[in-house]
Amino acid sequence: MDLTQGTTIEKINRAKKTMMWFAMVSMTMTFAGLTSAYVVSKSRDDWSTDLVFPDAFIYSLFVILASSATMYLVKKAIENSNRSLATVLLLTTFALGMLFVILQFQGFEDMMGQGYHFTGPTSNIVSTFMFIIVVAHIVHIIGGLIVLLVVIYNHFKQKYKRGQTLGLELGGMYWHFVDVLWVYLFLFLYFVR
């Protein structure tokens, strides 16, 4: 398909999706850099392996996967003109996103309970990296929650219907991206120690 073909609206929609892809690639590079620095730092003498991976991070994995499923189902509900189901699914996605953030902070509390802090005499390179990587992801999740609020607002304004779901699609792309990103980060932090 020639990307220069189509109506003005189709071209604008393609441009917006392309910009979202560029943003996701940029975010991927950020986390690739962080995880690469983590791997390189494993050779340091002060690398510690006795940090117990917080259970809250494990629970958050299931929460984020559930939120991705509910977000996927939102578009299906809109395509089937089931606005009430779409409303429930959007609000559920948002609630699961909030629960994810809460679980991340519980994970931090668990790490600090083990005596590992971000900085100071009770920190080490492993805990510092974990805090930095997880906080960077939380920032992106908070961005996703803001996006979800915009999508929810537009949904209540009845802007989405079959064939008119660009904002929902862009919000969904971002939300699924940060979800997949957490799966990667979780597996990375859990297995690369």
C-alpha positions as CSV (number, residue, x, y, z in Angstrom):
1,M,0.0,0.0,0.0
2,D,1.3,3.4,-0.9
3,L,1.4,5.5,2.3
4,T,0.8,8.7,0.3
5,Q,-2.6,7.4,-0.9
6,G,-5.9,7.9,0.8
7,T,-7.9,10.8,2.2
8,T,-6.5,13.5,4.4
9,I,-7.9,11.8,7.5
10,E,-6.4,8.4,6.6
11,K,-3.0,10.1,6.1
12,I,-3.3,11.9,9.4
13,N,-4.2,8.6,11.2
14,R,-1.3,6.8,9.6
15,A,1.1,9.6,10.6
16,K,-0.2,9.5,14.2
17,K,0.3,5.7,14.4
18,T,3.8,6.1,12.9
19,M,4.7,8.7,15.6
20,M,3.5,6.3,18.2
21,W,5.8,3.6,16.8
22,F,8.7,6.1,16.9
23,A,7.9,6.9,20.5
24,M,7.8,3.2,21.4
25,V,11.1,2.5,19.7
26,S,12.6,5.4,21.6
27,M,11.4,4.0,24.9
28,T,12.7,0.6,23.9
29,M,16.1,2.1,23.4
30,T,16.0,3.7,26.8
31,F,15.3,0.4,28.6
32,A,17.8,-1.4,26.3
33,G,20.4,1.0,27.6
34,L,19.5,0.5,31.2
35,T,19.4,-3.3,31.0
36,S,22.7,-3.3,29.1
37,A,24.3,-1.2,31.8
38,Y,22.9,-3.7,34.4
39,V,24.6,-6.6,32.5
40,V,27.9,-4.8,32.1
41,S,27.8,-3.9,35.9
42,K,27.5,-7.6,36.9
43,S,31.3,-7.9,36.7
44,R,31.8,-5.3,39.5
45,D,33.2,-6.6,42.8
46,D,30.3,-5.1,44.8
47,W,27.6,-6.9,42.8
48,S,25.3,-8.7,45.2
49,T,23.1,-11.7,44.5
50,D,21.4,-12.2,47.8
51,L,18.5,-9.7,47.2
52,V,15.2,-11.7,47.2
53,F,13.0,-10.7,44.3
54,P,9.9,-9.1,45.8
55,D,6.6,-11.1,45.5
56,A,4.8,-7.8,44.8
57,F,6.7,-7.6,41.5
58,I,5.5,-11.1,40.6
59,Y,1.9,-10.2,41.4
60,S,2.2,-7.1,39.3
61,L,3.1,-9.2,36.3
62,F,-0.3,-10.9,36.4
63,V,-2.0,-7.6,37.1
64,I,-0.4,-5.9,34.0
65,L,-1.2,-8.9,31.8
66,A,-4.9,-8.7,32.9
67,S,-5.0,-5.0,32.2
68,S,-3.6,-5.7,28.7
69,A,-6.4,-8.2,28.1
70,T,-9.1,-5.8,29.3
71,M,-7.7,-3.1,27.1
72,Y,-7.8,-5.4,24.1
73,L,-11.4,-6.3,24.8
74,V,-12.4,-2.6,24.9
75,K,-11.8,-2.2,21.2
76,K,-13.8,-5.4,20.6
77,A,-16.7,-4.0,22.7
78,I,-16.6,-0.7,20.7
79,E,-16.6,-2.5,17.4
80,N,-19.7,-4.5,18.6
81,S,-21.4,-1.2,19.7
82,N,-21.4,-2.4,23.4
83,R,-20.6,0.9,25.1
84,S,-21.6,-0.3,28.6
85,L,-19.1,-3.2,28.4
86,A,-16.4,-0.9,26.9
87,T,-17.0,1.4,29.9
88,V,-16.6,-1.4,32.4
89,L,-13.5,-2.7,30.6
90,L,-11.9,0.8,30.4
91,L,-12.5,1.5,34.1
92,T,-11.1,-2.0,34.9
93,T,-8.0,-1.4,32.9
94,F,-7.4,1.9,34.7
95,A,-8.0,0.2,38.1
96,L,-5.6,-2.6,37.2
97,G,-3.0,0.0,36.2
98,M,-3.4,1.7,39.5
99,L,-3.0,-1.6,41.3
100,F,0.1,-2.3,39.3
101,V,1.7,1.0,40.6
102,I,0.7,0.2,44.2
103,L,2.3,-3.3,43.8
104,Q,5.5,-1.7,42.5
105,F,5.8,0.5,45.6
106,Q,5.1,-2.6,47.8
107,G,8.0,-4.2,45.9
108,F,10.2,-1.3,46.9
109,E,9.0,-1.6,50.5
110,D,10.0,-5.3,50.4
111,M,13.4,-4.4,49.1
112,M,13.9,-1.8,51.8
113,G,12.7,-4.4,54.4
114,Q,15.5,-6.6,53.2
115,G,17.9,-3.7,53.8
116,Y,18.4,-2.6,50.2
117,H,17.9,1.0,49.4
118,F,18.3,3.2,46.4
119,T,21.2,5.1,47.8
120,G,23.2,5.4,50.9
121,P,25.2,2.9,53.0
122,T,22.5,0.2,52.7
123,S,22.4,0.3,48.9
124,N,24.3,-1.7,46.4
125,I,24.6,-1.6,42.6
126,V,21.9,-4.3,42.2
127,S,19.3,-2.5,44.3
128,T,20.1,0.9,42.7
129,F,19.6,-0.6,39.2
130,M,16.4,-2.2,40.2
131,F,15.0,1.0,41.7
132,I,16.1,3.0,38.6
133,I,14.7,0.5,36.1
134,V,11.4,0.0,38.0
135,V,10.9,3.7,38.6
136,A,11.6,4.5,34.9
137,H,8.9,2.0,34.0
138,I,6.5,3.4,36.6
139,V,6.9,6.8,35.0
140,H,5.8,5.3,31.7
141,I,2.9,3.5,33.4
142,I,1.8,6.8,34.9
143,G,1.9,8.3,31.4
144,G,-0.2,5.3,30.3
145,L,-2.7,6.0,33.1
146,I,-3.0,9.6,31.9
147,V,-3.6,8.3,28.4
148,L,-6.3,6.0,29.8
149,L,-8.0,8.9,31.4
150,V,-8.1,10.8,28.1
151,V,-9.4,7.6,26.4
152,I,-12.1,7.2,29.2
153,Y,-13.0,10.9,28.8
154,N,-13.4,10.6,25.0
155,H,-15.3,7.4,25.5
156,F,-17.8,9.2,27.7
157,K,-18.0,11.9,25.1
158,Q,-19.0,9.1,22.7
159,K,-16.1,9.8,20.3
160,Y,-15.4,6.1,19.7
161,K,-17.6,4.0,17.5
162,R,-17.0,1.4,14.8
163,G,-14.6,2.8,12.3
164,Q,-13.7,5.8,14.5
165,T,-11.3,4.4,17.1
166,L,-8.0,6.1,16.4
167,G,-7.6,7.6,19.9
168,L,-8.5,4.3,21.5
169,E,-6.1,2.4,19.2
170,L,-3.2,4.8,20.0
171,G,-4.0,4.5,23.7
172,G,-4.1,0.7,23.4
173,M,-0.8,0.6,21.5
174,Y,0.9,2.6,24.3
175,W,-0.8,0.5,27.0
176,H,0.1,-2.8,25.5
177,F,3.7,-1.5,24.9
178,V,4.3,-0.7,28.6
179,D,2.7,-4.0,29.5
180,V,5.0,-6.0,27.3
181,L,7.9,-3.8,28.5
182,W,7.2,-4.9,32.1
183,V,7.1,-8.5,31.1
184,Y,10.6,-8.1,29.6
185,L,11.9,-6.1,32.6
186,F,10.4,-8.6,35.0
187,L,12.0,-11.6,33.2
188,F,15.2,-9.7,32.9
189,L,15.4,-8.7,36.6
190,Y,14.2,-12.1,37.8
191,F,16.7,-14.2,35.8
192,V,19.7,-12.0,35.2
193,R,21.3,-11.7,38.6
